[in-house]
Every structure is written in structure tokens, then in C-alpha cells.
Amino acid sequence: MIALIVLLTSLLTGWLMARKKARKNKQSIWNITSKSLLFAVSIPLLTGGMISLLFFVQGYYQLIAAMLLIFYGLALTAGSIYTFGEAKGLGILEICLGLIGICFPEIGLLLWGLGFGVLHIIYGFIVYKKYES
């Protein structure tokens, strides 16, 4: 339940920030690029979500964190052609963390925190410095 709340809060925050920036630049948030981005990332995200749900139902709990990292990384690399180029590097790092998590499932949650926490903070800092300052 907490994960769902975090996911929805993250999606809402991202959408609000994108909408604010689009309005500031007098652009529409819903254009051909955003539609293409949504389609590109939705396939790996939905696939990864379904596989993770099946893993949960089957009791393969230790592999869920790794699978989420891998499929999120695949989504980032797929969507990187429609957004900042740095997203591709972040995606590759997420995939690598997921593969390490499959090899060492006992540290999967630690890797999950590293991938979804620390790497995103670093990515956000890099993108902000490069494009916003």
C-alpha cells in the first residue's frame, strides 16, 4: 500500500512539474513527443509490473526488487530518445543494479534503494545543473 502511494505521489509530482514548465514555455504538455514517450516506457513498465506481481503471487519475493530495477531501466533506455540523453545512462545503471540483485538477492532491497533513491538524486542534480542553471 505504501509503495502504491509513493508511486502515485511521484507520478502526480512529475506531471505537475512538467505541466508548470510547459505553461511557462507556452507549450502543450500533451504533444507527439509526450505521447511517444508514454508509449515507449509503458511497454517495459507494464511488463515488469505484471512479472513482479506474478513473482509476488508465486512467493519469489527476493527477486521482485531486482526485476523492478531491470524493467524500470529498460523503460528509461526506451524513453531516453524522447527526453534527456542522461536518462539512457540512468537506465543502464538501473539494469546493472537489477542484474546484480538477481545474482545476490539478499541485497535486493539495498540495491533497490540505491537505484530508485541515490541514483535519482544524482541524476536530478546532473540534469538540473546541465539544463536549468
C-alpha positions in Angstrom: 0.0 0.0 0.0 2.8 2.4 0.8 4.5 1.6 -2.5 1.3 2.5 -4.3 1.0 5.8 -2.5 4.7 6.6 -3.3 4.1 5.7 -7.0 1.0 7.8 -7.3 2.6 10.7 -5.5 5.7 10.5 -7.7 3.6 10.4 -10.9 1.5 13.3 -9.8 4.5 15.4 -8.8 6.2 14.7 -12.1 3.1 15.6 -14.1 2.6 18.8 -12.1 6.2 19.9 -12.6 6.1 19.1 -16.4 2.8 21.0 -16.7 4.2 24.0 -14.9 7.3 24.1 -17.2 5.1 23.6 -20.3 2.9 26.5 -19.3 5.9 28.7 -18.6 7.2 28.0 -22.1 3.7 28.3 -23.6 3.7 24.7 -24.8 1.2 21.9 -24.5 2.2 19.0 -22.2 0.3 16.5 -24.3 2.0 16.5 -27.7 3.5 13.9 -30.1 6.7 13.7 -28.1 5.0 13.1 -24.8 2.7 10.5 -26.4 5.7 8.7 -27.9 7.5 8.8 -24.6 4.5 7.4 -22.8 4.1 4.5 -25.3 7.9 3.8 -25.2 8.1 3.5 -21.4 4.7 1.8 -20.9 5.6 -1.5 -22.5 8.6 -2.3 -20.2 6.9 -0.8 -17.2 3.7 -2.7 -17.6 5.5 -5.9 -18.4 7.8 -5.5 -15.4 4.9 -4.7 -13.2 3.0 -7.8 -14.3 6.1 -10.1 -13.9 6.7 -8.6 -10.4 3.1 -9.2 -9.5 3.4 -12.8 -10.7 6.6 -13.2 -8.7 4.8 -11.9 -5.6 1.9 -14.3 -6.1 4.3 -17.2 -6.5 6.3 -16.3 -3.4 9.5 -15.2 -5.2 9.8 -12.2 -3.0 13.6 -11.9 -3.1 13.6 -11.3 -6.9 11.0 -8.6 -7.1 13.3 -5.7 -6.3 15.8 -6.8 -9.0 13.0 -7.3 -11.6 11.6 -3.8 -10.9 15.1 -2.3 -11.4 15.6 -4.2 -14.6 12.3 -3.3 -16.2 12.5 0.3 -15.0 16.0 0.6 -16.6 14.6 -0.9 -19.8 11.8 1.8 -19.7 14.3 4.5 -19.2 16.5 3.4 -22.1 13.4 3.1 -24.3 12.2 6.5 -23.4 15.6 8.2 -23.5 15.2 9.1 -27.2 12.3 11.4 -26.2 13.9 13.1 -23.2 17.3 14.0 -21.7 20.1 11.8 -23.0 21.3 11.2 -19.5 18.2 9.0 -18.9 19.8 6.3 -21.0 22.8 6.2 -18.7 20.5 6.1 -15.7 18.6 3.3 -17.3 21.7 1.2 -17.9 22.8 1.7 -14.3 19.3 0.6 -13.1 19.6 -2.6 -15.3 23.0 -3.3 -13.9 21.8 -3.0 -10.3 18.9 -5.3 -11.2 21.2 -7.9 -12.6 23.4 -7.7 -9.5 20.2 -8.1 -7.5 19.4 -11.3 -9.3 22.9 -12.7 -8.5 22.7 -11.5 -4.9 19.0 -11.5 -4.0 19.8 -10.9 -0.3 20.8 -7.4 -1.1 18.0 -6.7 -3.5 16.3 -4.1 -1.3 19.5 -2.3 -0.7 20.1 -2.2 -4.5 16.5 -1.0 -5.0 17.1 1.9 -2.6 20.3 2.7 -4.4 18.7 2.6 -7.8 15.4 4.4 -7.0 16.9 6.7 -4.4 20.6 7.6 -4.7 20.8 7.3 -8.5 17.8 9.5 -9.0 19.2 12.2 -6.7 22.4 12.2 -8.6 20.5 12.2 -12.0 18.3 15.0 -10.8 21.4 17.1 -9.8 23.1 16.4 -13.1 20.1 17.3 -15.2 19.4 20.4 -13.1 22.9 21.7 -13.4 23.1 21.0 -17.1 19.7 22.3 -18.3 18.3 24.5 -15.6 21.1 26.6 -14.2 
